Amino acid sequence: MNMMLRSKKPAFSLVELVIVVVIIGVIAAIAVPRISRGAKGAGDSALRGSLAGIRNAVDMYAAEHGGTFPGNNAGVCDELLLTNQLTQKSNASGTVGAGAGFDFGPYLRRAFPPAPVGPQAGKATGVLMDAINSPPAGELAPTAGKGWVYNCITGEVVVNTQTTDANGDRYDQKY
C-alpha cells in the first residue's frame, strides 16, 4: 500500500488568516481617522502659536512707536519695511539701524514663519500687504506664495487662506 502521507507540520488554516486580516482591517478603520484628526489639530495649534508670536511682535512695535504699526510708510504698506522693522533695531521714528539711538526691537528673530495651514503651508513666508482701501484682511482672496495677510494701518494679521478647520470655520476669520 502506497498511500500518500500527509505532513503534520504546524500551519495556519485559510480561515485563521482571513480572521487576522479582518481584525487588522477593523483596527485600521478605527485608527486612521483618529490619526488624521490629530494631524489637523497640530496645524491648528501651530497656527495659533505663530499668530500669537506675530501679533505680539506687531503690538509691541506699535506700543514702542507711538501707535504706528510696522510696515506703515506714510500710509502705504511696505513688506520689506515691515520685515526690517520687526527683525532689526529701530529708533523712535521707526528708522532701522544700529548703534546709539536705535533702542527698540528686534521683535522677531527672523521674518514671518511659514504658514502652517492652507495651500501655502510650510513654504510660504511672504506677507500680503493689505492697503488702506482694500477689504478687511479676512476678505482678501488668497495669493500664492504669501503665507500671511497684514494690514499696516490696523495691525491685523491673519493666515492667507480661506480653507477651514475641522469644525468648518475659516482659518482667516477664526484665528
C-alpha angles and dihedrals in degrees: 000000000000106000127167111249119218118228115242096210114142114252141155119261122230091251092056092050092050091051091052092049091050091050091050089049092052092049091049091049089055098041103044097063090047091052091048092053089050092055091048090051090051090057090050091051092047090050092051091049095047093047092048091053094046094045092048090052092049092047093047091050091050092048091053095042103052097268095306112133121226118264093033107130103182092314095320118108112232119188096198091049090049092053093045094047092050098043102038138048118272140183127239092277093052097254110147119229147109136259132034116005094022095101103143128087157312093200099178127035092219138004119289112310122245114278109259096209139037132035092315094051113146097358109054115089101155128102123230105218116223110218123215097259098041123099120273114291094256091056097055118109112246115262121210115247096023119099100188142034116218130183110207092197098053100022091233115156126189135163113266100243139090094206119121136237126236090282094053094253117138113247093221092056105034104045 
